[in-house]
Amino acid sequence: RAPGRRVVALAATQGDEIKFAAPAADDGDDDEPPPPPLTERVAALAASLPGLAKLSGKTVVIKYGGAAMVTKPERTIRDVALLRALGLRPVLVHGGGPEINSWLAKVGIEPKFVRGLRVTDAATMEVVAMVLMGKVNKTIVATMGAAGVRAIGMGGVDGGLLQAQKVADEELGFVGEVTGVNVDVLKTQLEGGLVPVVATVAADADGNFLNVNADTAAAAIAGALGASEFVLMTDVPGLMRDVKDPSSLIAELDVPGAGRLIDEGIVAGGMIPKVTCCVSALEAGVLATHIIDGRRPHALLEELLGDSASKQGTTIAMELS
């Protein structure tokens, strides 16, 4: 995590594991309505043609984490698989905080914090590496494969994908910031028809594992690839003028507008680094960035393929069209 970033401390619990499951008819999912009739699904697919035509063959980087990884995690993964099947070139960059917290509790490691920031000591780093590059990453790959789309899991250490160095605050331990991205590693997989699934564990020049913030890593990857779209899946609907009023959602804004919202205090707390990630991706050449609610069923498909009326998140671009 970048120096000075405010992080909300999460208690280590054993109830937040990421649970992947195949779809079931008697699922009982209260937040997702039953599938519409075939005629409606066909009509929806036809209506998405403008969005598909615009993004077919284009690279899209998606940061996947938060509540979307705890509640129905397989739903988002199948949506990413669908994007690949429809001709897009998605790259999925994931976190795994809830799963890390769960395993820290299981092995008896007590989380440590300095000024509200998590300390990643050597023992914690071992768990982070095992959980992110092992259980979480490979389960995502397997789930995508079950949906009929080939994916390949990798960590930031593989092929030197993410170059990183320790953050300036040494008290935080093995926490890193991205200094470079080896895009050739990703391009090789994309050109082979695979979906890269990236766990954001990097290594320093001495080969030490570093825990890198997934938002900033995803933004760096999107910028280095020159992605058409960068999507941040969060636990909120998007940017709102009043966080207590969902109807105050800001559908779109440009980079100067995003800066004004931060200056005015409308964008505050944990949303500031997310907006900063979007701006950094745009400045690196990404065409459009999106902050969406990962808890919302199929929010990713709505945002990328829907028309302006159906989008439910916030789009940030260099300039508004």
Summary of the structure (lengths in Angstrom):
residues: 321
radius of gyration: 18.9
end to end distance: 33.2
largest distance: 58.6
contacts: 1066
relative contact order: 0.15
helix: 40%
strand: 22%
